[in-house]
């Protein structure tokens, strides 16, 4: 499973669904949360969609928005690139 491809697919799909051109064609630098990104409800949708796809791909339940992720000084949900790095850590079992 290629985590980068999966994250880009889920972000792009949600961007198309929301009519957000920036998210429909994301790069690693694409902001996920804030003025040009997702509102809080759409961010929750993105996380849930990613968790579902990861469960399908790995056969294991994956939680991306746990207490550690939410309490970090720098959110793993800032950009597509930081989200990819976070998903890779979670999938590899490194919860730092």
N, CA, C and O atoms as CSV, one atom per row, in Angstrom:
chain,resi,resn,atom,element,x,y,z
A,1,UNK,N,N,0.848,-1.177,0.000
A,1,UNK,CA,C,0.000,0.000,0.000
A,1,UNK,C,C,0.892,1.238,0.000
A,1,UNK,O,O,1.831,1.345,0.790
A,2,UNK,N,N,0.592,2.142,-0.872
A,2,UNK,CA,C,1.319,3.402,-0.945
A,2,UNK,C,C,0.489,4.469,-0.233
A,2,UNK,O,O,-0.542,4.913,-0.737
A,3,UNK,N,N,0.959,4.870,0.950
A,3,UNK,CA,C,0.229,5.830,1.772
A,3,UNK,C,C,0.048,7.161,1.049
A,3,UNK,O,O,-1.035,7.743,1.096
A,4,UNK,N,N,1.079,7.644,0.391
A,4,UNK,CA,C,0.989,8.934,-0.308
A,4,UNK,C,C,-0.134,8.924,-1.337
A,4,UNK,O,O,-0.944,9.848,-1.393
A,5,UNK,N,N,-0.175,7.878,-2.145
A,5,UNK,CA,C,-1.203,7.775,-3.184
A,5,UNK,C,C,-2.590,7.744,-2.551
A,5,UNK,O,O,-3.506,8.423,-3.015
A,6,UNK,N,N,-2.740,6.958,-1.498
A,6,UNK,CA,C,-4.033,6.846,-0.825
A,6,UNK,C,C,-4.483,8.193,-0.272
A,6,UNK,O,O,-5.640,8.576,-0.447
A,7,UNK,N,N,-3.588,8.915,0.392
A,7,UNK,CA,C,-3.943,10.224,0.961
A,7,UNK,C,C,-4.317,11.199,-0.155
A,7,UNK,O,O,-5.319,11.905,-0.051
A,8,UNK,N,N,-3.519,11.240,-1.216
A,8,UNK,CA,C,-3.846,12.135,-2.328
A,8,UNK,C,C,-5.209,11.795,-2.931
A,8,UNK,O,O,-5.978,12.697,-3.264
A,9,UNK,N,N,-5.514,10.506,-3.075
A,9,UNK,CA,C,-6.806,10.099,-3.630
A,9,UNK,C,C,-7.966,10.554,-2.749
A,9,UNK,O,O,-8.963,11.074,-3.250
A,10,UNK,N,N,-7.835,10.358,-1.436
A,10,UNK,CA,C,-8.922,10.725,-0.521
A,10,UNK,C,C,-9.105,12.244,-0.474
A,10,UNK,O,O,-10.235,12.732,-0.494
A,11,UNK,N,N,-8.006,12.989,-0.412
A,11,UNK,CA,C,-8.093,14.460,-0.399
A,11,UNK,C,C,-8.710,14.958,-1.702
A,11,UNK,O,O,-9.597,15.810,-1.686
A,12,UNK,N,N,-8.243,14.429,-2.826
A,12,UNK,CA,C,-8.756,14.848,-4.123
A,12,UNK,C,C,-10.251,14.554,-4.254
A,12,UNK,O,O,-11.013,15.394,-4.734
A,13,UNK,N,N,-10.663,13.378,-3.832
A,13,UNK,CA,C,-12.069,13.000,-3.903
A,13,UNK,C,C,-12.942,13.939,-3.069
A,13,UNK,O,O,-14.004,14.372,-3.517
A,14,UNK,N,N,-12.486,14.249,-1.855
A,14,UNK,CA,C,-13.250,15.161,-1.005
A,14,UNK,C,C,-13.258,16.567,-1.611
A,14,UNK,O,O,-14.282,17.250,-1.582
A,15,UNK,N,N,-12.114,17.000,-2.160
A,15,UNK,CA,C,-12.051,18.307,-2.806
A,15,UNK,C,C,-13.035,18.430,-3.952
A,15,UNK,O,O,-13.694,19.458,-4.111
A,16,UNK,N,N,-13.132,17.367,-4.758
A,16,UNK,CA,C,-14.095,17.372,-5.866
A,16,UNK,C,C,-15.523,17.421,-5.339
A,16,UNK,O,O,-16.365,18.158,-5.852
A,17,UNK,N,N,-15.782,16.625,-4.306
A,17,UNK,CA,C,-17.128,16.592,-3.709
A,17,UNK,C,C,-17.536,17.960,-3.169
A,17,UNK,O,O,-18.697,18.355,-3.270
A,18,UNK,N,N,-16.563,18.682,-2.592
A,18,UNK,CA,C,-16.844,19.990,-1.998
A,18,UNK,C,C,-16.737,21.135,-3.001
A,18,UNK,O,O,-17.064,22.275,-2.672
A,19,UNK,N,N,-16.286,20.845,-4.214
A,19,UNK,CA,C,-16.088,21.903,-5.199
A,19,UNK,C,C,-14.912,22.802,-4.860
A,19,UNK,O,O,-14.917,23.985,-5.200
A,20,UNK,N,N,-13.909,22.255,-4.198
A,20,UNK,CA,C,-12.712,23.002,-3.797
A,20,UNK,C,C,-11.582,22.624,-4.746
A,20,UNK,O,O,-10.983,21.558,-4.605
A,21,UNK,N,N,-11.288,23.492,-5.715
A,21,UNK,CA,C,-10.303,23.197,-6.751
A,21,UNK,C,C,-8.912,22.920,-6.183
A,21,UNK,O,O,-8.200,22.056,-6.696
A,22,UNK,N,N,-8.519,23.635,-5.141
A,22,UNK,CA,C,-7.206,23.416,-4.535
A,22,UNK,C,C,-7.062,22.035,-3.933
A,22,UNK,O,O,-6.003,21.414,-4.027
A,23,UNK,N,N,-8.121,21.558,-3.318
A,23,UNK,CA,C,-8.087,20.222,-2.730
A,23,UNK,C,C,-8.321,19.134,-3.772
A,23,UNK,O,O,-7.885,17.998,-3.587
A,24,UNK,N,N,-8.997,19.465,-4.851
A,24,UNK,CA,C,-9.262,18.480,-5.901
A,24,UNK,C,C,-7.985,18.101,-6.641
A,24,UNK,O,O,-7.901,17.013,-7.210
A,25,UNK,N,N,-6.999,18.979,-6.641
A,25,UNK,CA,C,-5.701,18.719,-7.282
A,25,UNK,C,C,-4.594,19.041,-6.270
A,25,UNK,O,O,-3.838,19.993,-6.463
A,26,UNK,N,N,-4.497,18.249,-5.193
A,26,UNK,CA,C,-3.576,18.587,-4.109
A,26,UNK,C,C,-2.108,18.312,-4.423
A,26,UNK,O,O,-1.765,17.464,-5.247
A,27,UNK,N,N,-1.260,19.066,-3.730
A,27,UNK,CA,C,0.174,18.801,-3.695
A,27,UNK,C,C,0.526,18.575,-2.229
A,27,UNK,O,O,-0.336,18.705,-1.360
A,28,UNK,N,N,1.766,18.242,-1.950
A,28,UNK,CA,C,2.185,18.034,-0.564
A,28,UNK,C,C,2.026,19.311,0.261
A,28,UNK,O,O,1.834,19.238,1.475
A,29,UNK,N,N,2.103,20.473,-0.379
A,29,UNK,CA,C,2.008,21.749,0.333
A,29,UNK,C,C,0.580,22.248,0.494
A,29,UNK,O,O,0.363,23.261,1.160
A,30,UNK,N,N,-0.380,21.582,-0.084
A,30,UNK,CA,C,-1.778,22.016,-0.004
A,30,UNK,C,C,-2.232,22.056,1.445
A,30,UNK,O,O,-2.122,21.071,2.174
A,31,UNK,N,N,-2.745,23.217,1.849
A,31,UNK,CA,C,-3.247,23.377,3.214
A,31,UNK,C,C,-4.570,22.640,3.348
A,31,UNK,O,O,-5.439,22.721,2.480
A,32,UNK,N,N,-4.703,21.918,4.455
A,32,UNK,CA,C,-5.929,21.172,4.696
A,32,UNK,C,C,-6.911,21.917,5.573
A,32,UNK,O,O,-8.123,21.756,5.428
A,33,UNK,N,N,-6.407,22.723,6.473
A,33,UNK,CA,C,-7.286,23.356,7.449
A,33,UNK,C,C,-7.037,24.849,7.438
A,33,UNK,O,O,-5.886,25.286,7.442
A,34,UNK,N,N,-8.085,25.627,7.425
A,34,UNK,CA,C,-7.927,27.079,7.457
A,34,UNK,C,C,-8.635,27.745,6.306
A,34,UNK,O,O,-9.567,27.185,5.728
A,35,UNK,N,N,-8.197,28.936,5.973
A,35,UNK,CA,C,-8.883,29.808,5.023
A,35,UNK,C,C,-9.147,29.147,3.671
A,35,UNK,O,O,-10.259,29.246,3.151
A,36,UNK,N,N,-8.162,28.484,3.100
A,36,UNK,CA,C,-8.339,27.900,1.773
A,36,UNK,C,C,-8.600,26.405,1.833
A,36,UNK,O,O,-8.764,25.755,0.800
A,37,UNK,N,N,-8.638,25.863,3.032
A,37,UNK,CA,C,-8.790,24.423,3.163
A,37,UNK,C,C,-10.165,24.023,3.646
A,37,UNK,O,O,-11.181,24.565,3.213
A,38,UNK,N,N,-10.175,23.079,4.538
A,38,UNK,CA,C,-11.404,22.485,5.040
A,38,UNK,C,C,-11.888,23.169,6.306
A,38,UNK,O,O,-11.084,23.668,7.093
A,39,UNK,N,N,-13.199,23.193,6.505
A,39,UNK,CA,C,-13.708,23.613,7.806
A,39,UNK,C,C,-13.637,22.387,8.722
A,39,UNK,O,O,-13.239,21.308,8.283
A,40,UNK,N,N,-14.015,22.546,9.970
A,40,UNK,CA,C,-13.845,21.458,10.940
A,40,UNK,C,C,-14.680,20.226,10.588
A,40,UNK,O,O,-14.230,19.102,10.808
A,41,UNK,N,N,-15.862,20.409,10.057
A,41,UNK,CA,C,-16.711,19.268,9.687
A,41,UNK,C,C,-16.088,18.509,8.515
A,41,UNK,O,O,-16.052,17.279,8.518
A,42,UNK,N,N,-15.606,19.232,7.530
A,42,UNK,CA,C,-14.972,18.583,6.377
A,42,UNK,C,C,-13.674,17.888,6.782
A,42,UNK,O,O,-13.336,16.842,6.226
A,43,UNK,N,N,-12.937,18.459,7.747
A,43,UNK,CA,C,-11.716,17.802,8.231
A,43,UNK,C,C,-12.055,16.472,8.900
A,43,UNK,O,O,-11.358,15.478,8.697
A,44,UNK,N,N,-13.114,16.452,9.689
A,44,UNK,CA,C,-13.557,15.207,10.321
A,44,UNK,C,C,-13.949,14.192,9.241
A,44,UNK,O,O,-13.643,13.006,9.366
A,45,UNK,N,N,-14.615,14.649,8.197
A,45,UNK,CA,C,-14.993,13.773,7.086
A,45,UNK,C,C,-13.747,13.193,6.419
A,45,UNK,O,O,-13.698,12.000,6.119
A,46,UNK,N,N,-12.748,14.032,6.191
A,46,UNK,CA,C,-11.499,13.579,5.585
A,46,UNK,C,C,-10.841,12.505,6.450
A,46,UNK,O,O,-10.416,11.469,5.938
A,47,UNK,N,N,-10.756,12.744,7.737
A,47,UNK,CA,C,-10.131,11.783,8.641
A,47,UNK,C,C,-10.898,10.460,8.636
A,47,UNK,O,O,-10.294,9.388,8.575
A,48,UNK,N,N,-12.212,10.536,8.699
A,48,UNK,CA,C,-13.037,9.313,8.689
A,48,UNK,C,C,-12.867,8.555,7.368
A,48,UNK,O,O,-12.749,7.330,7.365
A,49,UNK,N,N,-12.855,9.281,6.251
A,49,UNK,CA,C,-12.666,8.637,4.947
A,49,UNK,C,C,-11.306,7.948,4.876
A,49,UNK,O,O,-11.196,6.828,4.376
A,50,UNK,N,N,-10.275,8.620,5.376
A,50,UNK,CA,C,-8.931,8.029,5.389
A,50,UNK,C,C,-8.877,6.793,6.276
A,50,UNK,O,O,-8.305,5.774,5.891
A,51,UNK,N,N,-9.464,6.882,7.448
A,51,UNK,CA,C,-9.479,5.729,8.356
A,51,UNK,C,C,-10.193,4.539,7.712
A,51,UNK,O,O,-9.748,3.399,7.850
A,52,UNK,N,N,-11.291,4.798,7.014
A,52,UNK,CA,C,-12.018,3.731,6.323
A,52,UNK,C,C,-11.165,3.090,5.237
A,52,UNK,O,O,-11.088,1.865,5.141
A,53,UNK,N,N,-10.527,3.920,4.422
A,53,UNK,CA,C,-9.680,3.389,3.337
A,53,UNK,C,C,-8.489,2.619,3.891
A,53,UNK,O,O,-8.117,1.576,3.355
A,54,UNK,N,N,-7.890,3.132,4.963
A,54,UNK,CA,C,-6.759,2.431,5.574
A,54,UNK,C,C,-7.188,1.086,6.142
A,54,UNK,O,O,-6.452,0.105,6.041
A,55,UNK,N,N,-8.368,1.037,6.736
A,55,UNK,CA,C,-8.881,-0.229,7.265
A,55,UNK,C,C,-9.098,-1.225,6.126
A,55,UNK,O,O,-8.799,-2.411,6.265
A,56,UNK,N,N,-9.615,-0.740,5.010
A,56,UNK,CA,C,-9.806,-1.611,3.849
A,56,UNK,C,C,-8.472,-2.151,3.342
A,56,UNK,O,O,-8.355,-3.329,3.006
A,57,UNK,N,N,-7.470,-1.278,3.290
A,57,UNK,CA,C,-6.164,-1.648,2.742
A,57,UNK,C,C,-5.351,-2.544,3.680
A,57,UNK,O,O,-4.659,-3.457,3.230
A,58,UNK,N,N,-5.440,-2.277,4.984
A,58,UNK,CA,C,-4.591,-2.998,5.939
A,58,UNK,C,C,-5.315,-4.122,6.672
A,58,UNK,O,O,-4.679,-5.020,7.225
A,59,UNK,N,N,-6.647,-4.071,6.675
A,59,UNK,CA,C,-7.409,-5.056,7.425
A,59,UNK,C,C,-7.421,-4.790,8.920
A,59,UNK,O,O,-7.884,-5.622,9.700
A,60,UNK,N,N,-6.907,-3.616,9.325
A,60,UNK,CA,C,-6.863,-3.234,10.740
A,60,UNK,C,C,-7.537,-1.883,10.934
A,60,UNK,O,O,-7.507,-1.026,10.050
A,61,UNK,N,N,-8.146,-1.705,12.102
A,61,UNK,CA,C,-8.712,-0.399,12.443
A,61,UNK,C,C,-7.565,0.578,12.692
A,61,UNK,O,O,-6.615,0.262,13.409
A,62,UNK,N,N,-7.660,1.751,12.103
A,62,UNK,CA,C,-6.624,2.773,12.224
A,62,UNK,C,C,-7.281,4.037,12.762
A,62,UNK,O,O,-8.317,4.469,12.257
A,63,UNK,N,N,-6.674,4.627,13.790
A,63,UNK,CA,C,-7.192,5.874,14.359
A,63,UNK,C,C,-6.160,6.967,14.112
A,63,UNK,O,O,-5.035,6.899,14.608
A,64,UNK,N,N,-6.556,7.968,13.343
A,64,UNK,CA,C,-5.636,9.054,12.991
A,64,UNK,C,C,-5.741,10.250,13.926
A,64,UNK,O,O,-4.759,10.968,14.116
A,65,UNK,N,N,-6.896,10.474,14.505
A,65,UNK,CA,C,-7.116,11.663,15.336
A,65,UNK,C,C,-7.195,11.264,16.804
A,65,UNK,O,O,-8.215,11.470,17.461
A,66,UNK,N,N,-6.114,10.694,17.305
A,66,UNK,CA,C,-6.093,10.321,18.715
A,66,UNK,C,C,-5.602,11.495,19.565
A,66,UNK,O,O,-5.293,12.563,19.037
A,67,UNK,N,N,-5.535,11.293,20.856
A,67,UNK,CA,C,-5.144,12.360,21.784
A,67,UNK,C,C,-3.763,12.918,21.468
A,67,UNK,O,O,-3.561,14.131,21.526
A,68,UNK,N,N,-2.812,12.054,21.136
A,68,UNK,CA,C,-1.459,12.530,20.817
A,68,UNK,C,C,-1.451,13.412,19.581
A,68,UNK,O,O,-0.795,14.453,19.558
A,69,UNK,N,N,-2.176,12.999,18.560
A,69,UNK,CA,C,-2.216,13.790,17.327
A,69,UNK,C,C,-2.847,15.148,17.572
A,69,UNK,O,O,-2.383,16.162,17.050
A,70,UNK,N,N,-3.906,15.165,18.369
A,70,UNK,CA,C,-4.630,16.410,18.601
A,70,UNK,C,C,-3.895,17.349,19.557
A,70,UNK,O,O,-4.167,18.549,19.569
A,71,UNK,N,N,-2.971,16.820,20.355
A,71,UNK,CA,C,-2.281,17.659,21.329
A,71,UNK,C,C,-0.905,18.124,20.848
A,71,UNK,O,O,-0.205,18.818,21.586
A,72,UNK,N,N,-0.513,17.766,19.659
A,72,UNK,CA,C,0.784,18.198,19.133
A,72,UNK,C,C,0.805,19.703,18.939
A,72,UNK,O,O,-0.211,20.329,18.639
A,73,UNK,N,N,1.998,20.266,19.122
A,73,UNK,CA,C,2.178,21.702,18.901
A,73,UNK,C,C,1.913,22.037,17.431
A,73,UNK,O,O,1.257,23.032,17.123
A,74,UNK,N,N,2.428,21.199,16.528
A,74,UNK,CA,C,2.193,21.361,15.093
A,74,UNK,C,C,1.260,20.245,14.648
A,74,UNK,O,O,1.637,19.073,14.670
A,75,UNK,N,N,0.078,20.592,14.255
A,75,UNK,CA,C,-0.940,19.619,13.869
A,75,UNK,C,C,-0.494,18.785,12.675
A,75,UNK,O,O,0.058,19.323,11.715
A,76,UNK,N,N,-0.726,17.482,12.726
A,76,UNK,CA,C,-0.420,16.645,11.564
A,76,UNK,C,C,-1.431,16.841,10.434
A,76,UNK,O,O,-1.305,16.230,9.372
A,77,UNK,N,N,-2.424,17.683,10.660
A,77,UNK,CA,C,-3.469,17.928,9.668
A,77,UNK,C,C,-3.314,19.292,8.980
A,77,UNK,O,O,-4.264,19.790,8.376
A,78,UNK,N,N,-2.110,19.902,9.070
A,78,UNK,CA,C,-1.873,21.219,8.458
A,78,UNK,C,C,-1.889,21.165,6.939
A,78,UNK,O,O,-2.585,21.939,6.282
A,79,UNK,N,N,-1.111,20.238,6.393
A,79,UNK,CA,C,-0.974,20.130,4.940
A,79,UNK,C,C,-1.097,18.664,4.530
A,79,UNK,O,O,-1.087,17.763,5.369
A,80,UNK,N,N,-1.211,18.452,3.240
A,80,UNK,CA,C,-1.250,17.077,2.747
A,80,UNK,C,C,0.049,16.361,3.115
A,80,UNK,O,O,0.020,15.187,3.487
A,81,UNK,N,N,1.175,17.043,3.019
A,81,UNK,CA,C,2.467,16.435,3.355
A,81,UNK,C,C,2.570,16.021,4.815
A,81,UNK,O,O,3.061,14.934,5.118
A,82,UNK,N,N,2.109,16.880,5.722
A,82,UNK,CA,C,2.171,16.514,7.145
A,82,UNK,C,C,1.193,15.389,7.453
A,82,UNK,O,O,1.444,14.564,8.331
A,83,UNK,N,N,0.078,15.356,6.729
A,83,UNK,CA,C,-0.884,14.270,6.913
A,83,UNK,C,C,-0.289,12.946,6.432
A,83,UNK,O,O,-0.441,11.924,7.101
A,84,UNK,N,N,0.378,12.952,5.293
A,84,UNK,CA,C,1.020,11.737,4.791
A,84,UNK,C,C,2.023,11.212,5.805
A,84,UNK,O,O,2.037,10.017,6.102
A,85,UNK,N,N,2.864,12.094,6.338
A,85,UNK,CA,C,3.858,11.675,7.331
A,85,UNK,C,C,3.177,11.077,8.561
A,85,UNK,O,O,3.636,10.070,9.101
A,86,UNK,N,N,2.092,11.691,9.000
A,86,UNK,CA,C,1.350,11.198,10.166
A,86,UNK,C,C,0.750,9.816,9.889
A,86,UNK,O,O,0.858,8.910,10.716
A,87,UNK,N,N,0.125,9.661,8.736
A,87,UNK,CA,C,-0.485,8.373,8.383
A,87,UNK,C,C,0.588,7.287,8.308
A,87,UNK,O,O,0.371,6.170,8.780
A,88,UNK,N,N,1.731,7.602,7.724
A,88,UNK,CA,C,2.821,6.621,7.652
A,88,UNK,C,C,3.264,6.193,9.045
A,88,UNK,O,O,3.496,5.007,9.282
A,89,UNK,N,N,3.384,7.150,9.975
A,89,UNK,CA,C,3.776,6.804,11.352
A,89,UNK,C,C,2.731,5.908,12.007
A,89,UNK,O,O,3.073,4.921,12.658
A,90,UNK,N,N,1.461,6.255,11.835
A,90,UNK,CA,C,0.383,5.472,12.466
A,90,UNK,C,C,0.361,4.060,11.885
A,90,UNK,O,O,0.263,3.082,12.626
A,91,UNK,N,N,0.451,3.957,10.567
A,91,UNK,CA,C,0.414,2.638,9.929
A,91,UNK,C,C,1.616,1.796,10.345
A,91,UNK,O,O,1.504,0.582,10.514
A,92,UNK,N,N,2.759,2.445,10.509
A,92,UNK,CA,C,3.972,1.725,10.926
A,92,UNK,C,C,4.007,1.457,12.428
A,92,UNK,O,O,4.917,0.786,12.914
A,93,UNK,N,N,3.026,1.974,13.164
A,93,UNK,CA,C,2.943,1.728,14.598
A,93,UNK,C,C,3.717,2.706,15.463
A,93,UNK,O,O,3.826,2.498,16.672
A,94,UNK,N,N,4.259,3.768,14.878
A,94,UNK,CA,C,5.020,4.782,15.607
A,94,UNK,C,C,4.075,5.938,15.934
A,94,UNK,O,O,3.766,6.734,15.047
A,95,UNK,N,N,3.613,6.053,17.161
A,95,UNK,CA,C,2.607,7.036,17.549
A,95,UNK,C,C,3.200,8.353,18.075
A,95,UNK,O,O,2.497,9.101,18.754
A,96,UNK,N,N,4.482,8.658,17.777
A,96,UNK,CA,C,5.103,9.900,18.238
A,96,UNK,C,C,4.360,11.103,17.782
A,96,UNK,O,O,4.757,12.227,18.088
